[in-house]
């Protein structure tokens, strides 16, 4: 839990964080994304990117979140470091 607090306290705008059960995404960092690496890296199909052509926004498919094995491949694949898993 201390790790989660430390990471979340480094986020400048707490309003830009979308929280799910144990995924947290800083959607302000998604706006500059062009690679959509989170979707490509996740072999469980947890992520979807909305509005790819205008203002990209990574979201968690809530029905699939329980399938996450917390391997952190997505967190390392995301170049903007927008994804936090606790």
Secondary structure by P-SEA (a helix, b strand, c coil): caaaaaaaaaccccccccccccbbbcccccccccccccccccccccccccccccbbbbbbcccccccccccccccccccccccccc
